[in-house]
Amino acid sequence: MNRRIVVTGLGVVTSLGLEVDEYFDNLINGKSGISLLEIEDLDHDSPSKIGGQVKNFDAESFLDKKVVRRTDRYTHFGIYAAQKAVEDSGLLNYSNLDKERVGVIIGSGIGGGLQFYNNSVKFFQEGRRKVNPNFISMSIIDTASAYVSIQYGFRGPNYSAVSACASSNHSIIASIMHILIGDADVMITGGSEASLNGLCISGFTQIDALSTRNDAPEKASRPFDKNRDGFVIAEGAGILVIEALDHALKRGAKIYAEIVGYGTSGDAYHHVAPCSDGSGASIAMRNAINMAKISPTEVQLINTHGTSTPLGDKAEILAIKNVFGDHAYKLKINSTKSMIGHTLGAAGGVEAVAVAKMLETGKIHPTINQEEPDPECDLDVVPNKAIEMDVEYAISNSFGFGGHNASILFRKWRGK
């Protein structure tokens, strides 16, 4: 990278909190945000009735009522997390801010899926006149980016990346690229998802993707554990403010971490299942390391995609071993999803926030629910209890249905 890029603002919406410090403290303490779902349209006979649900979230506390009515829950999440990240960054206090050089890229895997379903039902049952006039803008994935841009007058690059569960990481990577090529100095980026509805859950249960551990929700998400039985669906948002280092220094910004590399790849294998040997994910991690011009042995931490699926976790472990060889056994790897579940297109965003905080604080959150180690997942997953470790380089992985792989390499900020 010729232009250095740093993280200067963080914002989240998760089942473990709506403030970054609350969210991170709960991660460090190994608290689970998974519970029985409180949604009206969940089938009574659904095999999976659990999720990482965001509770006590009032969109009207920070948005005009008209905007709330015209937008979907995933947009509300995205706007809230973006507001928190922008506030945290102090960006608006900079009198020389050129808003034409501030962009917004907020991704989502599904967007307003519930709105699409509800309006489809209205159309077939009651006719076209009952379809919400805001149906299209409520459903499409770029709405969150649009509203954040509108709210602040940011007129730089503005769109969304969509690559299933890799959407956030691809959005962050696209934002990095815009700064690198000189299109922008600052980008508001990450992802948002709100897909806790009966239709979406039914779709995942039809392919046996979700955990059915309904009797113990907090124990259901168990990446790398031998008794994992699927991922736990969740909702939320994770947004970062990233900017060129010279711009951040000029305005005296607080810096959480530096982004020094990224890698992307495609499995070219299957529309849902990961490449079983992990080779596609290996390419993404290797490309991130090569971009940073460091040795694999300099990486100390990997915040894994770690979904708690039998195939996915095993493939990611193989990918890590492919890239790091013997050094894989010296790495710390962890899964944020063990505590908040899988936020789909928002996953890379909420996990990037966790990585930035782990680098800043030197506290590495655990992978909880490690009761019986899977012999095929035999790396150090930071089981059940947080540790303290001064990490220089950390990778954040996100892999999406369709074989979309995206890895981002972060470096601890030491003031130079």
C-alpha positions in Angstrom: 0.0 0.0 0.0 1.3 3.4 -0.9 -1.3 5.2 1.2 -1.6 4.1 4.8 -5.1 3.5 6.1 -6.3 3.5 9.7 -9.5 2.9 11.6 -10.7 6.0 13.5 -14.3 5.2 14.4 -16.4 2.2 15.5 -20.1 1.6 15.9 -22.2 -1.6 16.5 -25.6 -3.0 16.9 -25.5 -6.6 18.4 -27.4 -8.9 20.7 -24.6 -8.1 23.2 -25.1 -4.3 23.2 -25.6 -1.2 21.2 -22.4 0.5 22.3 -18.9 -0.6 21.4 -17.6 -0.8 24.9 -20.6 -2.8 26.2 -20.3 -5.2 23.2 -16.6 -5.7 23.7 -16.8 -6.1 27.5 -19.4 -8.8 27.0 -17.2 -10.5 24.4 -14.2 -10.5 26.8 -16.4 -11.9 29.6 -17.6 -14.7 27.3 -21.2 -13.7 27.5 -23.7 -15.2 25.1 -26.2 -13.1 23.3 -28.2 -16.1 22.0 -31.8 -16.6 23.2 -35.1 -18.0 22.2 -36.5 -15.8 19.4 -39.3 -13.4 20.0 -40.8 -13.1 16.5 -44.4 -13.4 15.4 -44.0 -15.3 12.2 -41.7 -18.1 13.3 -43.4 -21.5 12.6 -44.3 -23.4 15.7 -42.7 -26.5 14.3 -39.5 -24.7 13.2 -36.5 -27.0 14.0 -34.6 -23.9 15.1 -36.1 -21.3 17.4 -33.0 -19.5 18.6 -31.0 -16.5 17.5 -28.9 -13.5 18.3 -31.8 -11.0 18.5 -31.3 -7.3 19.1 -33.6 -6.2 21.9 -34.6 -2.8 23.3 -33.7 -1.1 20.0 -35.9 1.9 19.3 -35.4 3.4 15.8 -37.5 6.4 16.6 -35.1 7.4 19.4 -32.6 8.6 16.7 -34.6 8.8 13.5 -37.6 10.8 12.3 -40.8 8.8 12.4 -41.3 9.2 8.7 -37.9 7.8 8.0 -38.6 4.8 10.2 -41.8 4.1 8.4 -40.1 4.3 5.0 -37.1 2.1 5.8 -36.4 -1.5 6.9 -34.9 -2.6 10.2 -31.5 -3.4 8.5 -31.4 0.2 7.4 -32.2 1.4 11.0 -29.3 -0.8 12.3 -26.9 0.6 9.6 -27.8 4.2 10.3 -27.4 3.8 14.1 -24.1 2.0 13.9 -22.8 4.6 11.3 -23.9 7.5 13.6 -22.0 6.0 16.5 -18.9 5.4 14.3 -19.0 8.9 12.9 -19.5 10.4 16.4 -16.7 8.2 17.8 -14.3 9.4 15.0 -14.8 13.1 15.7 -14.9 13.5 12.0 -17.6 16.2 12.0 -15.5 18.3 14.4 -12.9 18.8 11.6 -13.6 22.2 10.1 -11.7 21.5 6.9 -13.6 18.3 6.1 -14.3 17.9 2.4 -17.5 16.0 2.3 -17.0 15.2 -1.4 -14.1 13.0 -0.3 -16.1 11.1 2.3 -17.8 8.0 1.0 -20.2 5.3 2.3 -20.2 1.6 1.5 -22.5 -0.5 3.7 -23.1 -4.1 2.6 -25.8 -6.6 3.4 -26.4 -10.2 2.4 -30.2 -10.0 2.3 -31.3 -6.4 3.0 -35.0 -5.9 3.4 -36.1 -9.5 3.0 -39.0 -9.2 5.4 -40.3 -6.2 3.4 -40.0 -8.2 0.2 -42.0 -11.1 1.8 -44.7 -8.9 3.4 -45.3 -6.9 0.2 -45.4 -10.1 -1.9 -48.1 -11.5 0.3 -50.1 -8.2 0.1 -49.8 -8.2 -3.7 -51.1 -11.7 -4.1 -53.8 -11.4 -1.5 -55.0 -7.8 -1.9 -53.6 -6.5 -5.2 -51.1 -3.9 -6.3 -52.7 -1.0 -4.6 -51.9 -2.5 -1.2 -48.2 -2.7 -2.0 -46.2 -0.1 0.1 -45.1 2.8 -2.1 -41.7 2.6 -0.4 -41.5 -1.2 -1.1 -38.5 -1.0 -3.5 -36.4 1.4 -1.5 -37.2 -0.6 1.7 -36.0 -3.8 0.2 -32.9 -3.0 -1.8 -29.5 -3.3 -0.2 -28.0 0.1 -0.9 -30.6 2.0 1.1 -28.5 2.1 4.3 -25.6 3.6 2.4 -27.9 6.1 0.8 -29.4 7.3 4.1 -26.1 7.7 5.9 -24.9 9.8 2.9 -28.0 11.9 3.0 -27.8 12.4 6.8 -24.3 13.8 6.7 -24.0 15.2 3.2 -21.2 12.7 2.3 -20.8 12.8 -1.5 -17.9 10.5 -2.1 -18.2 6.9 -3.4 -21.6 5.5 -2.3 -23.0 2.0 -2.9 -23.2 -1.5 -1.4 -21.3 -4.8 -1.8 -23.3 -8.0 -1.8 -21.6 -11.3 -1.3 -23.7 -13.2 1.2 -21.8 -13.5 4.5 -18.7 -11.8 3.1 -20.6 -8.6 2.3 -19.1 -6.5 5.1 -15.5 -7.5 4.4 -16.0 -6.8 0.7 -17.5 -3.4 1.5 -14.5 -2.6 3.7 -12.1 -3.8 1.0 -13.9 -1.7 -1.6 -13.6 1.3 0.7 -9.9 0.7 1.2 -9.5 0.6 -2.6 -11.3 4.0 -3.0 -8.9 5.6 -0.5 -5.8 3.9 -2.1 -6.6 5.1 -5.6 -7.4 8.6 -4.4 -11.2 8.7 -4.8 -11.7 9.5 -1.1 -9.9 10.4 2.1 -12.5 8.8 4.5 -15.0 6.0 4.1 -17.9 4.9 6.3 -18.1 1.2 5.8 -19.2 -2.2 7.1 -22.5 -4.1 7.0 -26.0 -4.4 8.4 -28.5 -7.3 8.5 -31.9 -7.9 10.0 -33.1 -11.2 8.8 -34.7 -12.7 11.9 -38.1 -13.6 10.3 -39.9 -16.8 9.6 -39.3 -16.9 5.9 -35.5 -16.5 6.2 -35.2 -19.0 9.1 -37.3 -21.4 7.1 -34.9 -21.1 4.2 -31.9 -21.9 6.3 -33.7 -24.8 8.1 -34.6 -26.3 4.7 -30.9 -26.9 4.1 -30.2 -28.0 7.6 -27.8 -25.0 8.2 -29.1 -23.9 11.6 -28.4 -25.2 15.1 -31.4 -26.9 16.7 -30.1 -26.7 20.3 -33.3 -24.9 21.4 -33.2 -26.2 24.9 -29.9 -24.4 25.6 -29.7 -21.3 23.3 -26.6 -19.9 24.9 -24.8 -23.2 24.2 -25.9 -23.5 20.6 -23.1 -21.6 18.8 -20.0 -23.6 19.3 -17.5 -23.1 16.5 -14.8 -25.9 16.3 -16.4 -27.9 19.1 -17.0 -31.6 18.2 -20.7 -31.3 19.0 -21.5 -28.3 16.8 -24.7 -28.8 14.8 -25.0 -25.6 12.7 -24.9 -21.9 12.9 -27.1 -19.6 15.0 -28.8 -16.9 12.9 -28.4 -13.3 14.2 -29.0 -9.7 13.3 -27.0 -6.5 13.8 -24.6 -4.1 12.2 -20.9 -3.2 12.4 -19.6 0.1 10.9 -16.0 1.5 10.8 -14.7 4.9 9.8 -11.5 4.3 7.9 -9.3 7.0 6.5 -6.0 7.9 5.0 -3.4 8.2 7.8 -2.3 11.7 6.7 -5.9 12.8 6.9 -6.4 11.3 10.3 -3.1 12.8 11.7 -4.0 16.2 10.2 -7.2 16.4 12.2 -5.7 14.7 15.4 -8.0 11.6 15.2 -7.8 8.8 17.7 -6.6 5.7 15.8 -7.7 2.1 16.8 -5.7 0.1 14.3 -4.1 0.2 10.8 -5.3 -1.8 7.9 -2.3 -3.2 6.0 -3.6 -5.8 3.6 -6.6 -7.5 2.2 -7.2 -10.6 0.0 -10.2 -11.9 -1.9 -10.9 -15.1 -3.8 -13.5 -17.4 -5.1 -13.9 -21.1 -4.3 -15.2 -22.0 -7.8 -16.7 -25.0 -6.1 -20.3 -24.9 -4.9 -23.2 -22.5 -4.5 -23.5 -23.1 -0.8 -20.9 -25.5 0.6 -17.3 -24.3 1.2 -14.4 -25.8 -0.7 -13.7 -28.8 1.5 -9.9 -28.4 1.4 -10.0 -24.7 2.3 -8.0 -23.8 -0.8 -10.2 -20.8 -1.7 -10.0 -19.3 1.8 -6.2 -19.9 1.7 -5.9 -17.7 -1.3 -7.6 -14.8 0.4 -5.5 -15.0 3.5 -2.3 -15.4 1.6 -3.1 -12.4 -0.6 -3.7 -10.3 2.4 -0.3 -11.3 3.9 1.5 -10.7 0.6 -0.1 -7.3 0.2 1.2 -6.3 3.6 4.7 -7.6 2.7 5.1 -9.6 5.9 5.8 -13.2 6.7 3.0 -15.5 7.7 4.9 -16.1 11.0 4.3 -12.4 11.9 0.5 -13.0 12.2 -0.5 -13.8 15.8 -4.3 -13.8 15.7 -7.1 -14.8 13.3 -10.6 -13.8 14.0 -12.2 -16.6 12.0 -15.4 -16.8 10.0 -16.0 -19.6 12.6 -19.7 -20.2 12.0 -20.2 -23.5 14.0 -21.1 -25.6 10.9 -19.5 -29.0 10.6 -18.1 -28.4 7.1 -17.3 -24.7 7.4 -15.2 -24.8 10.5 -13.2 -27.8 9.3 -12.5 -26.1 5.9 -11.3 -22.9 7.6 -8.9 -24.9 9.9 -7.5 -26.6 6.8 -7.1 -23.2 5.1 -5.2 -21.8 8.0 -2.9 -24.8 8.1 -2.4 -24.4 4.3 -1.2 -20.8 4.7 0.7 -21.0 8.0 2.1 -24.5 8.1 3.6 -25.3 11.5 3.0 -21.7 12.6 -0.7 -22.4 12.6 -0.2 -24.2 16.0 1.3 -21.0 17.4 -1.6 -18.8 16.3 -4.5 -17.7 18.5 -7.8 -18.1 16.6 -11.2 -17.1 17.9 -14.8 -16.8 16.8 -17.0 -13.8 17.7 -20.0 -15.8 16.4 -19.7 -18.2 19.4 -21.3 -15.3 21.4 -23.4 -13.3 19.0 -24.3 -15.8 16.4 -24.0 -15.3 12.7 -25.1 -11.9 11.5 -24.8 -12.9 7.9 -23.9 -9.9 5.7 -23.1 -7.8 8.8 -20.6 -10.4 10.2 -17.4 -8.9 8.9 -18.4 -5.5 10.2 -19.2 -6.5 13.8 -16.1 -8.8 13.8 -13.8 -6.0 12.4 -14.9 -3.9 15.4 -13.9 -6.7 17.7 -10.5 -7.1 16.0 -9.8 -3.3 16.3 -10.6 -3.4 20.0 -8.6 -6.5 20.6 -5.5 -4.9 19.0 -6.1 -1.7 20.9 -6.6 -3.3 24.3 -4.4 -6.4 24.2 -7.4 -8.4 25.3 -8.3 -11.4 23.1 -11.9 -12.6 23.5 -12.6 -16.4 23.8 -14.4 -18.8 21.7 -17.1 -20.1 24.1 -18.8 -23.4 24.4 -15.6 -25.4 23.9 -16.6 -28.6 25.8 -15.2 -31.4 23.6 -12.4 -30.5 21.1 -12.9 -31.6 17.6 -9.7 -33.5 16.7 -10.0 -32.1 13.1 -10.0 -28.5 14.6 -6.9 -28.8 16.7 -5.7 -25.2 16.8 -5.7 -22.9 19.8 -9.2 -21.4 19.6 -8.8 -19.4 22.9 -11.3 -21.7 24.6 -13.9 -20.3 27.0 -11.7 -17.6 28.7 -10.2 -14.4 27.4 -6.5 -13.9 27.4 -4.2 -10.9 27.4 -1.8 -10.7 24.4 0.0 -7.9 22.7 -0.9 -8.7 19.1 0.9 -7.0 16.2 -0.9 -8.5 13.2 -4.4 -10.0 13.1 -6.6 -11.3 10.2 -10.4 -11.0 10.0 -12.0 -13.7 7.8 -15.4 -13.7 6.1 -16.6 -16.4 3.7 -19.9 -16.3 2.0 -22.3 -18.7 0.2 -21.2 -19.1 -3.3 -17.5 -19.3 -2.4 -16.9 -15.6 -1.8 -13.8 -15.2 0.4 -12.5 -12.0 1.9 -9.7 -11.5 4.5 -8.5 -8.2 6.0 -5.2 -7.8 7.8 -5.0 -5.4 10.7 -1.9 -4.1 12.5 -1.7 -2.7 16.0 -1.4 1.1 16.0 1.7 2.1 18.0 1.7 5.8 17.1 3.8 5.6 13.9 
